[in-house]
Structures are given as C-alpha cells and as structure tokens.
Amino acid sequence: MKEQTKKLKLTVEEQLQDMVDKNIQFELYSKEDATKFLKYNNYYFKLKSYAVYMQYYKVY
C-alpha cells in the first residue's frame, strides 16, 4: 500500500492565497464570493462519516 503523507489543513484565507499562487483567476466569481463558498460549503462532515465507517468495518 502506498505511504500516505499528511496534508496541512488550510484556513479559508490560506486556501485563497494558494489559489492565487497557482494563478487561478477570479473572473466569474470574486474573491469575496469564493470566501463565502469556502466558509459555508464544505464536505468535512460527510467525508468524516465515511472515514469512521471505513475504520469501523475495516474497509480499505
């Protein structure tokens, strides 16, 4: 199995800066709209529920 590397959790501001660093343009949506989206639309709880399920049933 491939060795997993830990990724740092970025704040919303750090995520936006990472996008800017990767030359992502904010043409259709403003940075303010992107900030709102990142703050209020995430999949953390959905992903975490799958992780718990997989650990409990040892599915991997």
C-alpha positions in Angstrom: 0.0 0.0 0.0 1.2 3.5 -0.8 2.6 5.5 2.1 0.2 8.4 3.0 1.5 11.9 3.6 -0.3 14.3 5.9 -1.6 17.4 4.3 -1.9 20.6 6.2 -5.4 22.0 6.8 -5.5 25.5 5.4 -7.7 28.3 6.6 -10.1 29.9 4.1 -7.6 32.8 3.7 -4.7 30.4 3.1 -6.8 28.4 0.6 -7.5 31.6 -1.4 -3.8 32.6 -1.3 -3.0 29.1 -2.5 -5.4 29.6 -5.5 -3.8 32.9 -6.3 -0.3 31.3 -6.1 -1.5 28.7 -8.6 -2.6 31.5 -11.0 -6.3 30.8 -10.5 -8.3 33.8 -11.9 -11.4 35.1 -10.2 -13.3 36.2 -13.2 -16.7 34.6 -12.9 -16.7 35.0 -9.1 -15.0 37.5 -6.9 -12.6 36.6 -4.1 -15.4 37.6 -1.7 -17.8 35.1 -3.3 -15.0 32.4 -3.1 -14.5 33.2 0.6 -18.2 32.8 1.3 -18.3 29.5 -0.6 -15.3 28.1 1.2 -16.7 29.1 4.6 -20.2 27.7 4.1 -19.8 24.8 1.6 -17.5 22.1 2.7 -17.7 18.3 2.8 -15.9 17.7 6.1 -18.7 16.0 8.0 -19.7 13.9 5.0 -16.1 12.7 4.5 -15.6 12.2 8.2 -18.6 9.9 8.4 -17.2 7.7 5.6 -13.8 7.6 7.4 -15.5 6.4 10.6 -17.4 3.8 8.7 -14.3 2.5 6.9 -12.4 2.3 10.2 -15.2 0.6 12.0 -15.7 -2.1 9.3 -12.0 -2.1 8.3 -12.8 -1.3 4.7 -9.7 -0.2 2.8 
